[in-house]
Amino acid sequence: GECGDAREVGMTSAERPTSSPVSLKFGLLVVGAAAALSTHFAWRAKATNAFKASYATTWLTLGTATILYVQPDREELERKLRASASARESLAPVSAEAREAQIRALKGAAEPDGARSEGRR
């Protein structure tokens, strides 16, 4: 009903059920495997037209299924990118003076031991 529709509209793409892409990938895989078998048998029977048709079908179905299975999941990638962006935004901005003070402190801490021993090597 309407309650289910309203609830689904508020959901992010990662929270929505994703049964159709999985079934599409699996369906392409099954049809592609059947087309590959028919390509083999058409080749063995020297049936040129059947071979050409099944060969083209194999590329279109099995090739597409392979790409869909190999490529990264878009929803998962978007979720990771959003989490990374929100983590960067949550960091407090540092003023230029504070940044310069941090750089001076790091240089000062590294110079007595690190910089002089590096120059002798």
Backbone as a ProteinNet text record, in pm:
[ID]
protein_1_A
[PRIMARY]
GECGDAREVGMTSAERPTSSPVSLKFGLLVVGAAAALSTHFAWRAKATNAFKASYATTWLTLGTATILYVQPDREELERKLRASASARESLAPVSAEAREAQIRALKGAAEPDGARSEGRR
[TERTIARY]
80.3	0	84.7	22	90.3	200.4	182.6	285.2	414.6	404.9	524.4	594.2	514.6	573.4	644.6	583.2	644.9	773.1	771.6	891	1002.7	969.6	1071.5	1129.3	1048.1	1098.1	1206.4	1190.4	1288.8	1414.7	1414	1530.2	1637	1761.3	1869.6	1877.9	1951.7	1960.7	2026.9	2113.1	2179.6	2082.7	1973.1	1880.8	1767.5	1745.5	1636.4	1670.4	1570.5	1597.4	1649.6	1750.5	1814.1	1801.9	1679.9	1663	1671.5	1626.2	1624.3	1763.9	1861.3	1993.5	2058.4	2037.8	2096.3	2032.3	1899.8	1833.5	1868.4	1888.5	1929.8	2068.2	2161	2295.6	2291.4	2214.7	2207.5	2138.6	2033	1963	2053.2	2128.7	2223.3	2329.5	2372.8	2473.1	2419.1	2297.4	2237.3	2213.9	2156.1	2131.4	2264	2363.7	2495.2	2561.9	2548.1	2605.3	2535.1	2402.9	2328.3	2369.1	2388.2	2430.8	2571.7	2658.1	2794.2	2790.4	2704.4	2691.1	2636.1	2535.8	2480.3	2582.3	2668	2774.9	2868.2	2903.6	2992.4	2929.2	2802.3	2736.6	2710.8	2681.5	2662.7	2795	2904	3036.3	3069.6	3040.5	3067.8	2982.4	2858.9	2769.1	2792.5	2883.4	2914.1	2791.1	2704.4	2584.7	2622.5	2657.6	2715.2	2620.9	2498.7	2405.9	2371.7	2350.3	2322.1	2443.2	2563	2684.8	2695.2	2672	2681.9	2582.3	2460.1	2356.4	2389.1	2431.3	2461	2589	2684.8	2809.4	2779.3	2696.4	2659.3	2581.5	2491	2413.4	2503.3	2604.6	2698.6	2770.8	2820.6	2891.9	2800.9	2676.6	2585.3	2539.8	2519.6	2467.8	2578.4	2665.8	2771.2	2872.8	2901	2992.6	2936.7	2809.1	2744.4	2737.5	2703.5	2697	2833.7	2938	3074.2	3108.2	3078.3	3106.5	3027.4	2899.9	2817.5	2868.4	2918.5	2971.3	3106.3	3187.2	3324	3328.6	3244.9	3252.5	3210.7	3266.5	3230.6	3084.4	3025.9	2887.3	2873.1	2789.1	2775.3	2725.8	2625.3	2570.5	2676	2752.6	2857.7	2963.8	3003.6	3103.9	3052.8	2926.8	2869.6	2862.7	2828.1	2820.5	2957.5	3061.5	3197.2	3241.5	3209.5	3247.5	3174.2	3045.2	2970	3026.7	3061.4	3118.3	3251.8	3332.6	3462	3444.7	3349.7	3325.1	3271.4	3181.4	3126.7	3232.9	3326.1	3434.6	3526.2	3551.5	3635.9	3565.5	3434.2	3359.5	3350.1	3349.3	3335.1	3463.2	3576.7	3700.5	3692.1	3735.9	3731	3833.4	3795.1	3891.8	4001.9	4123.9	4239	4277.4	4302.8	4341.3	4483.2	4518	4651.4	4759.6	4731.3	4830.6	4853.9	4745.7	4758.6	4833.5	4806.7	4875.7	5025.3	5060.6	5202.5	5269.7	5199.4	5255.2	5279.9	5187.1	5205.2	5325.1	5341.2	5455	5585.5	5591.3	5713.5	5744.8	5641.1	5662.8	5715	5660.3	5707.4	5850.4	5881.3	6018.4	6116	6075.7	6161.9	6184.1	6082.6	6095.8	6179.7	6178	6250	6394.5	6425.5	6559	6671.6	6662.1	6780.7	6833.4	6745	6792.4	6780.1	6661.7	6629.9	6705.5	6704.8	6763.3	6914.2	6980.5	7126.9	7176.7	7109	7153.7	7124.2	7016.6	6985.8	7094.7	7148	7248.1	7381.6	7412.2	7541	7542.6	7425.2	7421.8	7471.5
-118.1	0	124.7	232.8	360.4	365.6	299.1	302	240	128.1	63.5	151.4	220.5	308.8	425.6	484.3	597.5	554.1	435	385.9	361.9	307.5	277.3	404.4	510.1	635.4	693.7	681.6	735.8	653.1	534.3	446.1	489.5	469.1	494.7	378.7	397.2	291.8	166.2	180.4	63.9	-16.9	47.1	-22.4	-89.7	-52.7	-111.2	-255.1	-339	-476.6	-477.2	-558.1	-559.7	-697.9	-752.4	-886.2	-884.3	-777.6	-776.9	-776.1	-694.1	-702.2	-839.4	-903	-1035.6	-1135.7	-1132.1	-1226.3	-1196.7	-1069.6	-1034.3	-1092.7	-1074.8	-1129.3	-1281.1	-1344.9	-1490.8	-1539.2	-1470	-1507.2	-1495.5	-1386.6	-1371	-1480.9	-1517.3	-1622.5	-1756.6	-1789.4	-1917	-1918.9	-1811.6	-1805.3	-1806.9	-1737.1	-1735.5	-1870.9	-1944.5	-2078.6	-2171.6	-2158.4	-2239.5	-2202.4	-2073.8	-2029.4	-2079.6	-2082.2	-2133.3	-2281.9	-2357.3	-2499.6	-2518.8	-2437.7	-2450.9	-2408.9	-2314.6	-2275.3	-2392.9	-2462.6	-2578.5	-2686.9	-2718	-2824.6	-2783.6	-2656.6	-2609.2	-2615.3	-2586.7	-2594.6	-2740.1	-2831	-2973.5	-3026.3	-2975.3	-3021.6	-2946.6	-2852.1	-2767.6	-2694.7	-2654.4	-2576.1	-2428.9	-2369.8	-2236.4	-2129.2	-2125.5	-2021.6	-2035.9	-2158.4	-2181.8	-2142.8	-2172.8	-2136.1	-1984.4	-1911.6	-1765.8	-1704.9	-1754.3	-1701.5	-1731.4	-1853.9	-1888.6	-1821.3	-1799.6	-1730.6	-1586.3	-1518.5	-1380.3	-1373.9	-1468.3	-1472	-1496.1	-1581.2	-1606.9	-1479.4	-1405.6	-1280.9	-1181.5	-1168.7	-1069.7	-1106	-1233.1	-1272.9	-1307.3	-1399.4	-1441.7	-1329.8	-1253.1	-1139.2	-1034.3	-1002.3	-904.3	-955.2	-1082.9	-1140.7	-1136.4	-1165	-1160.8	-1020.7	-921.5	-783.3	-744.7	-783.6	-750.4	-817.2	-939.3	-1008	-952.9	-906.7	-863.8	-720.2	-632.5	-491.9	-475.7	-373.5	-352.8	-311.3	-344.6	-311.9	-161.2	-100	45.8	97.9	33.1	79.9	74.3	-33.4	-48.2	59.8	85.2	188	326.2	357.1	486.6	501.7	394.6	401	430	364.6	388.9	532.5	582.9	720.2	820.9	797	887.7	886.2	767.9	757.8	830.8	816.5	884.2	1035.9	1082.5	1227.1	1283.4	1210.9	1261.5	1260.6	1166	1164.3	1284.4	1320.4	1438.3	1566.2	1574.8	1694.2	1710.9	1600.5	1609.5	1656.5	1650.9	1701.7	1852.7	1904.4	2049	2117.1	2224.7	2295	2357.7	2350.1	2401.1	2535.3	2632.7	2764.6	2758.9	2857.7	2862	2873.1	2950.3	2966.2	2834.1	2762.1	2633.5	2533.9	2535.9	2446.6	2477	2606.6	2646.3	2604	2616.4	2575.2	2424.2	2348.5	2203.4	2167.9	2237.5	2211.2	2243.8	2359	2395.5	2293.6	2246.6	2148.3	2017.5	1976.1	1852.9	1867.8	1981.7	2004.9	2007.3	2073.5	2080.4	1944	1861.3	1727.5	1637.1	1659.3	1571.8	1614.2	1743.2	1791.2	1737.9	1743.3	1705.1	1565.8	1467.5	1331	1296.6	1313.4	1265.1	1334	1465.7	1538	1525	1534.7	1526.1	1386.9	1283.5	1146.3	1112.3	1167.1	1141.1	1199.4	1317.2	1382.4	1308.8	1232.8	1163.6	1033.5	980	850.2	855.4
0	0	0	45.9	45.8	150.2	262.6	367.3	317.9	247.6	193.8	92.4	8.8	-92.1	-26	76.8	144.9	213.9	271	339.5	238.8	122.4	23.2	-39	-51.2	-107.6	-17.6	113.9	208	218.1	163.8	173.4	75.3	114	19.7	-77.7	-186.6	-287.5	-231	-131	-72.4	14.3	63.6	151	74.5	-49.9	-128.8	-166.5	-176.9	-220.3	-363.5	-388	-520.6	-582.5	-588.6	-644.9	-796.8	-861	-1006.8	-1069.2	-1021.2	-1084.1	-1067.8	-953.2	-931.7	-1026	-1039	-1127.5	-1273.2	-1306.9	-1442.8	-1472.6	-1379.3	-1399.1	-1412.4	-1323.2	-1326.2	-1452.4	-1492.6	-1615.4	-1737.4	-1744.6	-1855.7	-1853.5	-1733.7	-1721.2	-1770.9	-1731.1	-1772.8	-1924.1	-1977.7	-2121.8	-2197.5	-2145.7	-2210	-2210.5	-2099	-2094.2	-2193.6	-2203.2	-2300.5	-2443	-2469.3	-2602	-2633.6	-2532.4	-2554	-2589.2	-2521	-2554.1	-2695.3	-2729.8	-2864.5	-2970	-2937.5	-3030	-3055.7	-2949.1	-2962.6	-3049.8	-3020.9	-3097.1	-3241.6	-3265.7	-3403.4	-3479.3	-3412.3	-3475.7	-3511.7	-3416.3	-3441.5	-3557.4	-3569.9	-3676.4	-3807.3	-3804.7	-3920.7	-3973	-3881.3	-3915.2	-3906.4	-4018	-4021.2	-3967.3	-4013.3	-3968.3	-3820.4	-3776	-3633.9	-3549.4	-3601.4	-3529.2	-3515.8	-3625.1	-3622.1	-3524.3	-3525.6	-3436.3	-3290.7	-3261.7	-3122.5	-3074.5	-3165.9	-3130.4	-3090.6	-3171.3	-3139.7	-3008.8	-2988	-2864	-2743.7	-2760.7	-2651.4	-2611.5	-2708.7	-2677.8	-2608.4	-2657.4	-2600.2	-2459.2	-2431.7	-2300.8	-2202.6	-2240.1	-2148.4	-2125	-2229.4	-2213.3	-2119.3	-2135.8	-2048.2	-1905.3	-1888	-1753.1	-1686.2	-1761.8	-1706.1	-1658.3	-1739.6	-1700.7	-1576.1	-1570.4	-1454.1	-1327	-1338.1	-1219.4	-1176.4	-1271.6	-1239.7	-1188.8	-1241.7	-1201.6	-1056.8	-988.3	-847.7	-833.6	-719	-691.1	-674.2	-754.7	-754.6	-619.9	-560.8	-433.5	-323	-320.8	-219.1	-237	-360.5	-388.9	-350.6	-383.7	-346	-194.9	-122.7	23.6	83.2	30.8	80.7	54.1	-66.1	-99.3	-11.8	13.9	101.1	242.5	292.6	427.6	435.2	331	327.5	323.3	241.9	231	361.4	426.3	552.9	661.8	657.5	756.2	736.7	610	583.8	625.8	601.3	638	788.5	862	1007.2	1075.5	1005.4	1063.5	1074.9	1188.5	1209.4	1119.1	1053.5	969.4	1055.3	1006.8	1081.1	1021.4	1107.9	1058.7	1002.7	923.8	863.1	970.3	1074.2	1181.7	1255	1283.1	1352.4	1264.9	1134	1042.2	1038.1	1031.5	1032	1162.3	1274.4	1403.2	1405.1	1346.3	1339.7	1253.1	1141	1052	1122.1	1190.6	1263.8	1371.7	1442.1	1548.4	1490	1376.9	1313.9	1263.1	1202.3	1155	1271.1	1379.2	1496.1	1559.1	1559.4	1617.5	1529	1398.2	1305.9	1286.6	1300.5	1267.4	1355.4	1485.4	1564.7	1533.3	1516.1	1490.2	1341.6	1286.3	1154	1041.5	1034.8	920.7	917.3	1033	1033.5	1000.8	1055.1	1024.1	879.4	822.2	680.3	590.8	624.6	541	540.4	642.2	650.2	570.9	535.7	468.7	330.6
[MASK]
+++++++++++++++++++++++++++++++++++++++++++++++++++++++++++++++++++++++++++++++++++++++++++++++++++++++++++++++++++++++++

